[in-house]
Amino acid sequence: MQPKATSDCLTNLADLQIIASQVLQSVSSLRQAQQISVQQAEADRAVMSEILQYLSNQYPGNGKGGTSQ
């Protein structure tokens, strides 16, 4: 069983990942509406994916695989 602070931190991380995904979707929609290149939107998506992967690797106990810290 994880301490409450760790559990809260992991819950907050999961919430941040959801928010980051929603921000990415919003940014992608705005970029399309403003007719910014598809290549730039894909580059932004790749950067966000790398950030989310980094966060997942730093906090692997968030219910998406890995081990609890």
CYANA upper distance limits for C-alpha pairs under 8 A (distance plus 0.5 A):
  2 GLN  CA      6 THR  CA      6.73
  2 GLN  CA      7 SER  CA      6.58
  2 GLN  CA     68 SER  CA      8.41
  3 PRO  CA      7 SER  CA      6.73
  4 LYS  CA      8 ASP  CA      6.47
  5 ALA  CA      9 CYS  CA      6.56
  6 THR  CA     10 LEU  CA      6.68
  7 SER  CA     11 THR  CA      6.66
  8 ASP  CA     12 ASN  CA      6.55
  9 CYS  CA     13 LEU  CA      6.61
 10 LEU  CA     14 ALA  CA      6.72
 10 LEU  CA     59 TYR  CA      7.56
 10 LEU  CA     61 GLY  CA      7.55
 10 LEU  CA     62 ASN  CA      5.79
 11 THR  CA     15 ASP  CA      6.74
 11 THR  CA     62 ASN  CA      7.52
 12 ASN  CA     16 LEU  CA      6.59
 13 LEU  CA     17 GLN  CA      6.68
 13 LEU  CA     55 LEU  CA      8.37
 13 LEU  CA     59 TYR  CA      8.38
 13 LEU  CA     62 ASN  CA      8.01
 14 ALA  CA     18 ILE  CA      6.88
 14 ALA  CA     62 ASN  CA      7.11
 15 ASP  CA     19 ILE  CA      6.71
 16 LEU  CA     20 ALA  CA      6.45
 17 GLN  CA     21 SER  CA      6.67
 17 GLN  CA     52 LEU  CA      7.01
 18 ILE  CA     22 GLN  CA      6.77
 19 ILE  CA     23 VAL  CA      6.59
 20 ALA  CA     24 LEU  CA      6.61
 20 ALA  CA     48 MET  CA      8.20
 20 ALA  CA     52 LEU  CA      8.48
 21 SER  CA     25 GLN  CA      6.78
 22 GLN  CA     26 SER  CA      6.71
 23 VAL  CA     27 VAL  CA      6.53
 24 LEU  CA     28 SER  CA      6.56
 24 LEU  CA     44 ASP  CA      8.46
 24 LEU  CA     45 ARG  CA      7.30
 24 LEU  CA     48 MET  CA      7.71
 25 GLN  CA     29 SER  CA      6.72
 26 SER  CA     30 LEU  CA      6.68
 27 VAL  CA     31 ARG  CA      6.55
 28 SER  CA     32 GLN  CA      6.78
 28 SER  CA     41 ALA  CA      6.45
 29 SER  CA     33 ALA  CA      6.68
 30 LEU  CA     34 GLN  CA      6.61
 31 ARG  CA     35 GLN  CA      6.56
 31 ARG  CA     36 ILE  CA      5.63
 31 ARG  CA     37 SER  CA      8.18
 31 ARG  CA     41 ALA  CA      7.34
 32 GLN  CA     36 ILE  CA      6.39
 32 GLN  CA     37 SER  CA      8.11
 32 GLN  CA     38 VAL  CA      8.13
 36 ILE  CA     40 GLN  CA      7.59
 36 ILE  CA     41 ALA  CA      8.09
 37 SER  CA     41 ALA  CA      7.17
 38 VAL  CA     42 GLU  CA      6.67
 39 GLN  CA     43 ALA  CA      6.68
 40 GLN  CA     44 ASP  CA      6.71
 41 ALA  CA     45 ARG  CA      6.68
 42 GLU  CA     46 ALA  CA      6.62
 43 ALA  CA     47 VAL  CA      6.78
 44 ASP  CA     48 MET  CA      6.75
 45 ARG  CA     49 SER  CA      6.54
 46 ALA  CA     50 GLU  CA      6.70
 47 VAL  CA     51 ILE  CA      6.79
 48 MET  CA     52 LEU  CA      6.65
 49 SER  CA     53 GLN  CA      6.55
 50 GLU  CA     54 TYR  CA      6.57
 51 ILE  CA     55 LEU  CA      6.74
 52 LEU  CA     56 SER  CA      6.63
 53 GLN  CA     57 ASN  CA      6.64
 54 TYR  CA     58 GLN  CA      6.67
 55 LEU  CA     59 TYR  CA      6.63
 56 SER  CA     60 PRO  CA      5.86
 56 SER  CA     62 ASN  CA      8.18
 59 TYR  CA     69 GLN  CA      8.14
 60 PRO  CA     64 LYS  CA      7.58
 60 PRO  CA     65 GLY  CA      6.83
 60 PRO  CA     66 GLY  CA      5.24
 60 PRO  CA     67 THR  CA      6.35
 60 PRO  CA     68 SER  CA      7.03
 60 PRO  CA     69 GLN  CA      8.16
 61 GLY  CA     65 GLY  CA      7.26
 61 GLY  CA     66 GLY  CA      6.37
 61 GLY  CA     67 THR  CA      5.72
 61 GLY  CA     68 SER  CA      4.67
 61 GLY  CA     69 GLN  CA      6.92
 62 ASN  CA     68 SER  CA      8.30
